[in-house]
Amino acid sequence: MTTIRSHPSSTGIPLAFRHTQGKGPAIVFLPGYMSDMEGGKASAVFDWCVAQGRECLLLDYSGCGQSGGNFADGTLSIWRDDVLALISAQVISDKTVVIGSSMGGWLMLHVGLALGNRLAGLVGIAAAPDFSDWGFDETQKAKLRAGETIFEDSDYGYDPMPTHAKFWNDAEKHKLLDGTIDLACPVRLLHGQEDSDVPPEVSLGLGEALASENVLVTLVKGGDHRLSRDTDIAALLDTLSALLETTKLVSSETK
C-alpha cells in the first residue's frame, strides 16, 4: 500500500486518499455507507492495480475513515463533491472507471454523470441507489423528515448505525431509478443472491434504468451484502479486467 496522503475538500476539510500512478483508465473505488478505503475489496482493487501498473485512487469521504470532518455532516452531495475534487486534483489519466460498493454504487452514478466524457465505465457491488426510499419504512421516514436521527441494528461493526436527517433529506433529492439514467458507458453490476440489506432487484432495476446498452448484471450464488469472500473478490477483479478490455475496444472503435 502507498502512503496515505491528504487533499483539502472544497470547504477545507482534509480528505485522506491513496493514489498510485500508472496506465489508464484510472480506477476509482467508492466505499459504502460508514465504510472507508481500508476495506478488503478496496484494498484488493488497489493491490491489483499496482500489480497491473494501472492508476488507482482510494479515498475516505469527509467524516469517514481517516478524513477530517464529522460524519453527521455528510451527505451524498458533499461526498460526490469530495470524490470529484480528488479526481480533479490527483487522477492523471483522461479516462476513469468508477467502482462503487453499496451506497458507493449510488454515489458512482452521480460521479459518473458529473465526469461526462471522462467516464470510461462503472462497476457496482451491491449497488444501492435510492435507498433513502426503499430502505426505510414510513415511521422512520417521518422521523427523518422531522429532523430526527434514527438508529438501526447493524452487522457491520457500527451498532447501532445512525442515519442523520441531513443525509436522508439530501439523498431524497438524488434518486435516480424513477427515470432514465443518462450514462452510456459499459456497466457491470455484481450482487449477492443472499443480500439481506440491498435486494438483488435493485441492481436489476438499475440495469434497466441505465441508458447504456452495454450492461451486465451478475447475481452471485451464496453471496451476501459484503461480497468479500475470496471467490467474490476474485470475481470482482475478473469483472474489472474484462471491463477494461471492453473499454479498450470501445476506445478503438471511436477513434
MARSENU-527869 format. One record per residue (C-alpha): x, y, z; residue number from 1; residue in one letter. Coordinates in steps of 0.02 Angstrom, whole numbers, plus 50000, padded with zeros to 5 digits. Layout:
N
rec c1:X&c2:Y&c3:Z&vovo:NUM&voza:a;
...
END
This chain:
255
rec c1:50000&c2:50000&c3:50000&vovo:1&voza:m;
rec c1:50058&c2:50177&c3:49964&vovo:2&voza:t;
rec c1:50065&c2:50311&c3:50096&vovo:3&voza:t;
rec c1:49902&c2:50393&c3:50146&vovo:4&voza:i;
rec c1:49901&c2:50573&c3:50088&vovo:5&voza:r;
rec c1:49781&c2:50718&c3:50113&vovo:6&voza:s;
rec c1:49697&c2:50845&c3:50000&vovo:7&voza:h;
rec c1:49577&c2:50983&c3:50053&vovo:8&voza:p;
rec c1:49393&c2:50972&c3:50007&vovo:9&voza:s;
rec c1:49304&c2:51124&c3:49934&vovo:10&voza:s;
rec c1:49270&c2:51178&c3:50113&vovo:11&voza:t;
rec c1:49446&c2:51145&c3:50175&vovo:12&voza:g;
rec c1:49416&c2:50977&c3:50260&vovo:13&voza:i;
rec c1:49568&c2:50862&c3:50239&vovo:14&voza:p;
rec c1:49520&c2:50711&c3:50132&vovo:15&voza:l;
rec c1:49626&c2:50554&c3:50155&vovo:16&voza:a;
rec c1:49672&c2:50457&c3:49998&vovo:17&voza:f;
rec c1:49792&c2:50332&c3:49921&vovo:18&voza:r;
rec c1:49849&c2:50353&c3:49742&vovo:19&voza:h;
rec c1:49961&c2:50253&c3:49629&vovo:20&voza:t;
rec c1:50010&c2:50311&c3:49456&vovo:21&voza:q;
rec c1:50003&c2:50203&c3:49301&vovo:22&voza:g;
rec c1:49913&c2:50175&c3:49138&vovo:23&voza:k;
rec c1:49732&c2:50220&c3:49114&vovo:24&voza:g;
rec c1:49588&c2:50213&c3:49127&vovo:25&voza:p;
rec c1:49615&c2:50255&c3:49310&vovo:26&voza:a;
rec c1:49515&c2:50153&c3:49437&vovo:27&voza:i;
rec c1:49425&c2:50249&c3:49574&vovo:28&voza:v;
rec c1:49345&c2:50150&c3:49717&vovo:29&voza:f;
rec c1:49199&c2:50222&c3:49815&vovo:30&voza:l;
rec c1:49163&c2:50137&c3:49982&vovo:31&voza:p;
rec c1:48992&c2:50111&c3:50060&vovo:32&voza:g;
rec c1:48900&c2:50199&c3:50200&vovo:33&voza:y;
rec c1:49011&c2:50221&c3:50354&vovo:34&voza:m;
rec c1:49148&c2:50122&c3:50265&vovo:35&voza:s;
rec c1:49321&c2:50176&c3:50211&vovo:36&voza:d;
rec c1:49467&c2:50137&c3:50095&vovo:37&voza:m;
rec c1:49541&c2:50006&c3:50214&vovo:38&voza:e;
rec c1:49406&c2:49878&c3:50169&vovo:39&voza:g;
rec c1:49451&c2:49713&c3:50089&vovo:40&voza:g;
rec c1:49376&c2:49749&c3:49918&vovo:41&voza:k;
rec c1:49456&c2:49921&c3:49904&vovo:42&voza:a;
rec c1:49625&c2:49853&c3:49958&vovo:43&voza:s;
rec c1:49614&c2:49708&c3:49836&vovo:44&voza:a;
rec c1:49573&c2:49825&c3:49692&vovo:45&voza:v;
rec c1:49718&c2:49940&c3:49737&vovo:46&voza:f;
rec c1:49842&c2:49796&c3:49751&vovo:47&voza:d;
rec c1:49781&c2:49727&c3:49583&vovo:48&voza:w;
rec c1:49805&c2:49897&c3:49501&vovo:49&voza:c;
rec c1:49981&c2:49912&c3:49572&vovo:50&voza:v;
rec c1:50023&c2:49739&c3:49504&vovo:51&voza:a;
rec c1:49949&c2:49786&c3:49334&vovo:52&voza:q;
rec c1:50037&c2:49954&c3:49327&vovo:53&voza:g;
rec c1:49869&c2:50043&c3:49322&vovo:54&voza:r;
rec c1:49822&c2:50208&c3:49402&vovo:55&voza:e;
rec c1:49708&c2:50192&c3:49553&vovo:56&voza:c;
rec c1:49632&c2:50308&c3:49682&vovo:57&voza:l;
rec c1:49558&c2:50256&c3:49850&vovo:58&voza:l;
rec c1:49481&c2:50384&c3:49967&vovo:59&voza:l;
rec c1:49385&c2:50417&c3:50127&vovo:60&voza:d;
rec c1:49238&c2:50535&c3:50117&vovo:61&voza:y;
rec c1:49237&c2:50683&c3:50236&vovo:62&voza:s;
rec c1:49188&c2:50624&c3:50411&vovo:63&voza:g;
rec c1:49237&c2:50445&c3:50368&vovo:64&voza:c;
rec c1:49394&c2:50341&c3:50397&vovo:65&voza:g;
rec c1:49549&c2:50449&c3:50409&vovo:66&voza:q;
rec c1:49474&c2:50605&c3:50330&vovo:67&voza:s;
rec c1:49430&c2:50756&c3:50434&vovo:68&voza:g;
rec c1:49256&c2:50817&c3:50471&vovo:69&voza:g;
rec c1:49104&c2:50748&c3:50560&vovo:70&voza:n;
rec c1:49006&c2:50601&c3:50491&vovo:71&voza:f;
rec c1:48843&c2:50682&c3:50546&vovo:72&voza:a;
rec c1:48878&c2:50824&c3:50423&vovo:73&voza:d;
rec c1:48899&c2:50708&c3:50273&vovo:74&voza:g;
rec c1:48779&c2:50698&c3:50126&vovo:75&voza:t;
rec c1:48779&c2:50623&c3:49952&vovo:76&voza:l;
rec c1:48804&c2:50797&c3:49881&vovo:77&voza:s;
rec c1:48955&c2:50831&c3:49990&vovo:78&voza:i;
rec c1:49032&c2:50660&c3:49962&vovo:79&voza:w;
rec c1:49006&c2:50674&c3:49773&vovo:80&voza:r;
rec c1:49100&c2:50838&c3:49777&vovo:81&voza:d;
rec c1:49237&c2:50759&c3:49884&vovo:82&voza:d;
rec c1:49262&c2:50623&c3:49753&vovo:83&voza:v;
rec c1:49261&c2:50746&c3:49608&vovo:84&voza:l;
rec c1:49387&c2:50859&c3:49696&vovo:85&voza:a;
rec c1:49508&c2:50714&c3:49721&vovo:86&voza:l;
rec c1:49487&c2:50651&c3:49543&vovo:87&voza:i;
rec c1:49519&c2:50826&c3:49476&vovo:88&voza:s;
rec c1:49671&c2:50853&c3:49586&vovo:89&voza:a;
rec c1:49752&c2:50681&c3:49586&vovo:90&voza:q;
rec c1:49700&c2:50573&c3:49437&vovo:91&voza:v;
rec c1:49815&c2:50592&c3:49288&vovo:92&voza:i;
rec c1:49727&c2:50481&c3:49160&vovo:93&voza:s;
rec c1:49598&c2:50563&c3:49049&vovo:94&voza:d;
rec c1:49478&c2:50416&c3:49071&vovo:95&voza:k;
rec c1:49411&c2:50342&c3:49232&vovo:96&voza:t;
rec c1:49321&c2:50182&c3:49285&vovo:97&voza:v;
rec c1:49222&c2:50207&c3:49445&vovo:98&voza:v;
rec c1:49186&c2:50061&c3:49563&vovo:99&voza:i;
rec c1:49052&c2:50087&c3:49694&vovo:100&voza:g;
rec c1:49007&c2:49973&c3:49839&vovo:101&voza:s;
rec c1:48832&c2:49983&c3:49915&vovo:102&voza:s;
rec c1:48798&c2:50169&c3:49945&vovo:103&voza:m;
rec c1:48956&c2:50198&c3:49842&vovo:104&voza:g;
rec c1:48859&c2:50118&c3:49699&vovo:105&voza:g;
rec c1:48731&c2:50259&c3:49711&vovo:106&voza:w;
rec c1:48868&c2:50388&c3:49725&vovo:107&voza:l;
rec c1:48961&c2:50318&c3:49574&vovo:108&voza:m;
rec c1:48811&c2:50359&c3:49464&vovo:109&voza:l;
rec c1:48814&c2:50542&c3:49515&vovo:110&voza:h;
rec c1:49003&c2:50549&c3:49499&vovo:111&voza:v;
rec c1:48988&c2:50468&c3:49327&vovo:112&voza:g;
rec c1:48859&c2:50595&c3:49271&vovo:113&voza:l;
rec c1:48974&c2:50736&c3:49329&vovo:114&voza:a;
rec c1:49128&c2:50662&c3:49242&vovo:115&voza:l;
rec c1:49046&c2:50665&c3:49071&vovo:116&voza:g;
rec c1:49165&c2:50610&c3:48933&vovo:117&voza:n;
rec c1:49299&c2:50568&c3:49061&vovo:118&voza:r;
rec c1:49196&c2:50417&c3:49119&vovo:119&voza:l;
rec c1:49251&c2:50252&c3:49040&vovo:120&voza:a;
rec c1:49149&c2:50126&c3:49140&vovo:121&voza:g;
rec c1:49061&c2:50081&c3:49302&vovo:122&voza:l;
rec c1:49066&c2:49930&c3:49417&vovo:123&voza:v;
rec c1:48933&c2:49916&c3:49552&vovo:124&voza:g;
rec c1:48950&c2:49798&c3:49701&vovo:125&voza:i;
rec c1:48780&c2:49775&c3:49784&vovo:126&voza:a;
rec c1:48739&c2:49949&c3:49719&vovo:127&voza:a;
rec c1:48608&c2:50037&c3:49824&vovo:128&voza:a;
rec c1:48537&c2:50186&c3:49728&vovo:129&voza:p;
rec c1:48383&c2:50268&c3:49805&vovo:130&voza:d;
rec c1:48399&c2:50176&c3:49971&vovo:131&voza:f;
rec c1:48331&c2:50330&c3:50059&vovo:132&voza:s;
rec c1:48165&c2:50274&c3:49982&vovo:133&voza:d;
rec c1:48156&c2:50084&c3:49985&vovo:134&voza:w;
rec c1:48272&c2:50063&c3:50135&vovo:135&voza:g;
rec c1:48159&c2:50144&c3:50265&vovo:136&voza:f;
rec c1:47980&c2:50120&c3:50323&vovo:137&voza:d;
rec c1:47856&c2:50262&c3:50338&vovo:138&voza:e;
rec c1:47882&c2:50283&c3:50525&vovo:139&voza:t;
rec c1:48069&c2:50304&c3:50500&vovo:140&voza:q;
rec c1:48042&c2:50425&c3:50356&vovo:141&voza:k;
rec c1:47926&c2:50532&c3:50462&vovo:142&voza:a;
rec c1:48059&c2:50547&c3:50598&vovo:143&voza:k;
rec c1:48192&c2:50592&c3:50470&vovo:144&voza:l;
rec c1:48080&c2:50723&c3:50389&vovo:145&voza:r;
rec c1:48056&c2:50796&c3:50563&vovo:146&voza:a;
rec c1:48245&c2:50814&c3:50583&vovo:147&voza:g;
rec c1:48273&c2:50663&c3:50698&vovo:148&voza:e;
rec c1:48420&c2:50543&c3:50687&vovo:149&voza:t;
rec c1:48366&c2:50362&c3:50680&vovo:150&voza:i;
rec c1:48468&c2:50212&c3:50735&vovo:151&voza:f;
rec c1:48463&c2:50033&c3:50670&vovo:152&voza:e;
rec c1:48545&c2:49869&c3:50717&vovo:153&voza:d;
rec c1:48697&c2:49831&c3:50609&vovo:154&voza:s;
rec c1:48805&c2:49681&c3:50569&vovo:155&voza:d;
rec c1:48950&c2:49789&c3:50509&vovo:156&voza:y;
rec c1:49037&c2:49847&c3:50667&vovo:157&voza:g;
rec c1:48942&c2:50009&c3:50698&vovo:158&voza:y;
rec c1:48797&c2:49957&c3:50807&vovo:159&voza:d;
rec c1:48681&c2:50045&c3:50812&vovo:160&voza:p;
rec c1:48702&c2:50126&c3:50641&vovo:161&voza:m;
rec c1:48641&c2:50306&c3:50629&vovo:162&voza:p;
rec c1:48551&c2:50389&c3:50485&vovo:163&voza:t;
rec c1:48552&c2:50577&c3:50506&vovo:164&voza:h;
rec c1:48411&c2:50685&c3:50442&vovo:165&voza:a;
rec c1:48532&c2:50794&c3:50345&vovo:166&voza:k;
rec c1:48596&c2:50645&c3:50247&vovo:167&voza:f;
rec c1:48422&c2:50573&c3:50215&vovo:168&voza:w;
rec c1:48342&c2:50735&c3:50157&vovo:169&voza:n;
rec c1:48485&c2:50769&c3:50038&vovo:170&voza:d;
rec c1:48480&c2:50589&c3:49973&vovo:171&voza:a;
rec c1:48296&c2:50606&c3:49931&vovo:172&voza:e;
rec c1:48345&c2:50740&c3:49804&vovo:173&voza:k;
rec c1:48464&c2:50621&c3:49716&vovo:174&voza:h;
rec c1:48352&c2:50473&c3:49675&vovo:175&voza:k;
rec c1:48381&c2:50402&c3:49501&vovo:176&voza:l;
rec c1:48281&c2:50243&c3:49475&vovo:177&voza:l;
rec c1:48118&c2:50327&c3:49426&vovo:178&voza:d;
rec c1:48187&c2:50385&c3:49259&vovo:179&voza:g;
rec c1:48322&c2:50352&c3:49129&vovo:180&voza:t;
rec c1:48500&c2:50372&c3:49196&vovo:181&voza:i;
rec c1:48595&c2:50459&c3:49057&vovo:182&voza:d;
rec c1:48754&c2:50355&c3:49062&vovo:183&voza:l;
rec c1:48807&c2:50265&c3:48903&vovo:184&voza:a;
rec c1:48970&c2:50185&c3:48960&vovo:185&voza:c;
rec c1:48994&c2:49997&c3:48992&vovo:186&voza:p;
rec c1:48924&c2:49947&c3:49162&vovo:187&voza:v;
rec c1:48947&c2:49789&c3:49265&vovo:188&voza:r;
rec c1:48839&c2:49756&c3:49418&vovo:189&voza:l;
rec c1:48880&c2:49619&c3:49544&vovo:190&voza:l;
rec c1:48751&c2:49571&c3:49676&vovo:191&voza:h;
rec c1:48741&c2:49430&c3:49802&vovo:192&voza:g;
rec c1:48585&c2:49322&c3:49792&vovo:193&voza:q;
rec c1:48582&c2:49313&c3:49983&vovo:194&voza:e;
rec c1:48599&c2:49501&c3:50009&vovo:195&voza:d;
rec c1:48482&c2:49542&c3:50154&vovo:196&voza:s;
rec c1:48520&c2:49729&c3:50153&vovo:197&voza:d;
rec c1:48501&c2:49777&c3:49970&vovo:198&voza:v;
rec c1:48381&c2:49667&c3:49870&vovo:199&voza:p;
rec c1:48459&c2:49600&c3:49709&vovo:200&voza:p;
rec c1:48309&c2:49675&c3:49620&vovo:201&voza:e;
rec c1:48390&c2:49846&c3:49647&vovo:202&voza:v;
rec c1:48534&c2:49801&c3:49531&vovo:203&voza:s;
rec c1:48412&c2:49729&c3:49404&vovo:204&voza:l;
rec c1:48311&c2:49890&c3:49410&vovo:205&voza:g;
rec c1:48469&c2:49993&c3:49394&vovo:206&voza:l;
rec c1:48518&c2:49894&c3:49240&vovo:207&voza:g;
rec c1:48350&c2:49936&c3:49162&vovo:208&voza:e;
rec c1:48362&c2:50121&c3:49208&vovo:209&voza:a;
rec c1:48535&c2:50148&c3:49132&vovo:210&voza:l;
rec c1:48537&c2:50219&c3:48956&vovo:211&voza:a;
rec c1:48688&c2:50111&c3:48914&vovo:212&voza:s;
rec c1:48661&c2:49962&c3:48801&vovo:213&voza:e;
rec c1:48815&c2:49878&c3:48874&vovo:214&voza:n;
rec c1:48756&c2:49824&c3:49047&vovo:215&voza:v;
rec c1:48785&c2:49655&c3:49128&vovo:216&voza:l;
rec c1:48706&c2:49607&c3:49295&vovo:217&voza:v;
rec c1:48787&c2:49459&c3:49384&vovo:218&voza:t;
rec c1:48696&c2:49376&c3:49529&vovo:219&voza:l;
rec c1:48821&c2:49288&c3:49641&vovo:220&voza:v;
rec c1:48757&c2:49124&c3:49713&vovo:221&voza:k;
rec c1:48775&c2:49120&c3:49902&vovo:222&voza:g;
rec c1:48842&c2:49297&c3:49905&vovo:223&voza:g;
rec c1:48788&c2:49414&c3:50046&vovo:224&voza:d;
rec c1:48792&c2:49604&c3:50050&vovo:225&voza:h;
rec c1:48978&c2:49615&c3:50082&vovo:226&voza:r;
rec c1:49032&c2:49507&c3:49934&vovo:227&voza:l;
rec c1:49200&c2:49493&c3:50021&vovo:228&voza:s;
rec c1:49237&c2:49307&c3:50012&vovo:229&voza:r;
rec c1:49394&c2:49260&c3:49916&vovo:230&voza:d;
rec c1:49286&c2:49198&c3:49773&vovo:231&voza:t;
rec c1:49186&c2:49360&c3:49773&vovo:232&voza:d;
rec c1:49343&c2:49468&c3:49765&vovo:233&voza:i;
rec c1:49413&c2:49358&c3:49627&vovo:234&voza:a;
rec c1:49250&c2:49383&c3:49530&vovo:235&voza:a;
rec c1:49263&c2:49571&c3:49556&vovo:236&voza:l;
rec c1:49440&c2:49577&c3:49488&vovo:237&voza:l;
rec c1:49394&c2:49465&c3:49341&vovo:238&voza:d;
rec c1:49247&c2:49579&c3:49304&vovo:239&voza:t;
rec c1:49357&c2:49734&c3:49313&vovo:240&voza:l;
rec c1:49487&c2:49656&c3:49200&vovo:241&voza:s;
rec c1:49357&c2:49608&c3:49070&vovo:242&voza:a;
rec c1:49277&c2:49781&c3:49078&vovo:243&voza:l;
rec c1:49444&c2:49863&c3:49045&vovo:244&voza:l;
rec c1:49463&c2:49757&c3:48889&vovo:245&voza:e;
rec c1:49290&c2:49815&c3:48836&vovo:246&voza:t;
rec c1:49334&c2:49998&c3:48863&vovo:247&voza:t;
rec c1:49491&c2:49972&c3:48758&vovo:248&voza:k;
rec c1:49384&c2:49905&c3:48615&vovo:249&voza:l;
rec c1:49259&c2:50047&c3:48632&vovo:250&voza:v;
rec c1:49402&c2:50172&c3:48630&vovo:251&voza:s;
rec c1:49474&c2:50095&c3:48472&vovo:252&voza:s;
rec c1:49305&c2:50098&c3:48385&vovo:253&voza:e;
rec c1:49278&c2:50282&c3:48423&vovo:254&voza:t;
rec c1:49447&c2:50345&c3:48361&vovo:255&voza:k;
END
